[in-house]
Amino acid sequence: MKPNALLQLHPMTKFYFALFVLAVVLIVPGYLFAFSLFFVLMAISLLAGVFKEFMEIVLKALLSVLIIVFLMQIFFFPGEQVLWQWWIFEIKQEGIYYGLILTSRILAIGSAFVLFFRMTEVRDFVKSLEDKGMPPMGAYVVLSTLQIIPEMRRQANTIMEAQKTRGVETEGSLFVRAKAFIPTLTPLILSSIAGTEERALTLESRAFSAPVQKTSLHKLTKKRADRILPVVLVFVIIALVVWRFFLWQQ
């Protein structure tokens, strides 16, 4: 099977693209451009073969945040053009406009970084940071931070499966699930502490803190596209900045 060209890009190239999305949604005014960028990201995820995972994370992690942010803005953002009023709540035209701008930017930026982590292995990203000059200690902090939630989720699932084998009811109403989850907290915390100690001992056995040049069997190579795309993104940002501050008229 032919490897996917988008997935084969260097991690820093994909990271630069995520930063590019962050920059352009802050430069280009209005909300239509930021919303349209989300559809571009959807198309990229489809071409990369990660569309399902991308949309699941966006819907689970971003949708509720966007709804809360939008409601807060339309009800409490100061303005003069009131469209609807009831008791202490007022919907203003300025609040709707600012809510659309804020949610569109959150959606575009959040989706860009979600797509980045769906297209990039964590170890490849951390290795690329080391290649850029980040100290091994800093790279390990980044790696452990990015892996702590997935690792704790796997441990929690393992503990819950063990509770099932002991006859503990773990499925049903919210109260039943909460009741089953509480006993898992102690072994989850203890296993996390033990895992941290094991990783520290493993790193020290490999001379992690030794003041010498580190070598790695994991190598990353840059292709022609990895050298061209960052330059193109920089020129696009410069062009947008020139357009925004010198040519664009409100």
C-alpha positions in Angstrom: 0.0 0.0 0.0 1.4 3.4 -1.0 2.1 5.6 2.0 0.0 8.8 2.5 2.0 11.8 1.3 0.4 14.1 4.0 1.3 11.7 6.8 4.8 11.4 5.5 5.5 15.1 5.9 8.0 16.1 8.6 6.4 16.8 12.0 7.7 20.4 12.0 6.1 21.0 8.6 2.7 19.9 10.0 3.3 22.0 13.1 4.1 25.0 11.1 0.8 24.6 9.2 -1.1 24.5 12.5 0.7 27.8 13.5 -0.1 29.1 10.1 -3.8 28.5 10.7 -3.5 30.3 14.1 -1.9 33.3 12.5 -4.2 33.7 9.5 -7.4 33.5 11.5 -6.1 36.3 13.7 -5.0 38.4 10.7 -8.0 38.1 8.4 -11.0 40.0 9.9 -14.5 38.6 10.2 -15.7 35.0 10.8 -16.5 33.7 7.3 -12.8 33.0 6.6 -12.2 31.2 9.8 -15.3 29.0 9.3 -14.2 28.2 5.8 -10.8 27.1 7.1 -12.5 24.4 9.1 -13.9 22.9 5.9 -10.4 23.0 4.4 -9.1 21.1 7.5 -11.9 18.6 7.1 -10.8 18.0 3.5 -7.1 17.6 4.6 -8.2 15.1 7.2 -10.1 13.2 4.6 -7.1 13.1 2.3 -4.9 12.1 5.2 -7.2 9.2 6.1 -7.9 10.5 9.6 -11.3 12.1 9.0 -13.3 9.9 11.4 -10.9 10.4 14.3 -10.6 14.1 13.6 -14.3 14.7 13.6 -14.9 12.6 16.7 -12.4 14.7 18.7 -13.7 18.0 17.3 -17.3 17.0 18.2 -16.4 15.8 21.7 -13.9 18.4 22.7 -14.8 21.5 20.8 -18.5 21.5 20.2 -19.5 22.0 23.8 -16.9 24.7 24.3 -18.1 26.6 21.2 -21.8 26.4 22.3 -20.9 27.8 25.8 -18.7 30.6 24.4 -21.3 31.6 21.9 -24.1 31.7 24.4 -22.0 33.7 26.8 -21.2 36.3 24.1 -24.7 36.7 22.8 -26.2 37.2 26.2 -23.5 39.2 28.0 -21.4 41.0 25.4 -22.1 44.8 25.7 -23.9 46.5 22.9 -26.7 48.8 21.9 -28.7 47.0 19.2 -31.0 44.7 21.3 -32.7 42.0 19.2 -34.4 40.1 22.0 -34.9 40.6 25.7 -36.3 38.6 28.6 -35.7 39.3 32.3 -31.9 39.9 32.7 -31.1 38.3 29.4 -30.5 40.3 26.2 -29.4 39.2 22.8 -27.6 42.0 21.0 -26.4 42.2 17.5 -22.9 43.0 18.6 -22.9 39.9 20.8 -23.9 37.7 18.0 -21.2 39.2 15.7 -18.4 38.9 18.3 -19.7 35.4 19.3 -19.4 34.2 15.7 -15.9 35.7 15.4 -14.7 34.1 18.7 -16.2 30.7 18.0 -14.9 30.6 14.4 -11.4 31.3 15.6 -11.6 28.7 18.3 -12.9 26.2 15.9 -10.3 26.8 13.3 -7.3 26.9 15.7 -8.5 24.0 17.8 -9.3 21.9 14.7 -5.8 22.7 13.3 -4.0 21.4 16.3 -6.4 18.4 16.6 -5.6 17.5 13.0 -1.9 18.0 13.7 -1.9 15.4 16.5 -4.0 13.0 14.5 -1.5 13.2 11.6 1.6 13.2 13.8 3.0 10.6 16.2 3.9 12.1 19.5 7.4 10.6 19.5 8.0 12.0 16.0 7.0 15.5 17.2 9.2 15.3 20.3 12.2 14.0 18.2 11.7 16.9 15.8 11.9 19.3 18.7 15.1 17.7 19.8 16.5 18.0 16.3 15.6 21.7 16.5 17.8 22.1 19.6 15.4 21.4 22.5 17.3 19.9 25.5 16.4 16.2 26.2 14.9 17.1 29.6 12.5 19.6 27.9 11.6 17.1 25.2 10.8 14.5 27.9 8.6 17.0 29.7 6.7 17.6 26.5 6.4 13.9 25.7 5.2 13.0 29.2 2.7 15.9 29.2 1.2 14.8 25.9 1.0 11.1 26.9 -0.3 11.5 30.5 -4.0 11.7 29.6 -4.0 8.7 27.1 -1.9 6.7 29.5 -4.2 7.3 32.4 -7.2 6.5 30.2 -5.7 3.2 29.3 -5.0 2.4 33.0 -8.5 3.4 34.0 -10.0 1.1 31.3 -7.8 -1.8 32.6 -8.9 -1.2 36.2 -12.5 -1.0 35.1 -12.2 -4.3 33.3 -10.7 -5.8 36.4 -13.6 -4.5 38.4 -16.0 -6.2 36.0 -14.3 -9.5 36.4 -14.9 -9.2 40.2 -18.7 -8.6 39.6 -18.7 -4.9 40.1 -21.5 -3.2 38.1 -19.8 -0.6 35.9 -22.5 0.1 33.3 -25.9 1.7 33.6 -27.0 5.1 34.9 -24.7 8.0 35.7 -24.9 7.3 39.4 -23.9 3.6 38.9 -20.9 4.6 36.7 -19.8 7.3 39.3 -20.1 4.7 42.0 -18.0 2.2 40.1 -15.4 4.9 39.1 -14.7 6.1 42.7 -12.9 2.8 43.7 -10.7 3.0 40.6 -9.2 6.3 41.7 -6.8 4.9 44.3 -5.3 2.2 42.1 -5.2 4.6 39.2 -3.2 7.2 41.2 -0.9 4.6 42.7 -0.2 3.0 39.3 0.5 6.4 37.8 3.0 7.1 40.6 4.6 3.7 40.1 4.8 4.3 36.3 6.5 7.6 36.8 9.1 6.0 39.1 9.7 3.2 36.6 10.2 5.6 33.7 12.6 7.7 35.8 14.7 4.6 36.6 14.7 3.5 33.0 15.9 6.9 31.9 18.7 7.0 34.4 19.8 3.5 33.4 20.2 4.9 29.9 22.3 7.8 31.2 19.6 10.3 30.4 21.0 13.0 32.8 24.6 12.4 31.7 26.2 15.6 30.3 27.1 14.0 27.0 25.8 14.2 23.4 22.8 12.0 23.0 22.2 9.7 20.1 19.0 8.1 18.9 18.0 5.2 16.7 14.9 7.1 15.6 15.7 9.4 12.7 13.6 11.9 10.9 14.3 13.1 7.4 13.1 16.1 5.5 11.9 15.8 1.9 11.6 18.5 -0.7 8.1 19.4 0.3 9.2 19.9 3.9 11.7 22.6 2.7 9.2 24.4 0.3 6.0 24.4 2.3 7.3 26.4 5.4 8.6 29.1 3.0 5.3 29.3 1.2 3.4 29.6 4.4 5.7 32.5 5.6 5.2 34.4 2.3 1.4 33.9 2.6 1.4 35.3 6.1 3.5 38.3 5.0 1.2 38.9 2.1 -1.8 38.8 4.4 -0.2 41.2 6.9 0.5 43.7 4.1 -3.0 43.4 2.8 -4.6 43.7 6.3 -2.7 46.7 7.5 -2.0 48.6 4.3 -4.5 47.7 1.6 -7.7 46.5 3.5 -10.3 49.2 4.1 -13.0 48.5 6.6 
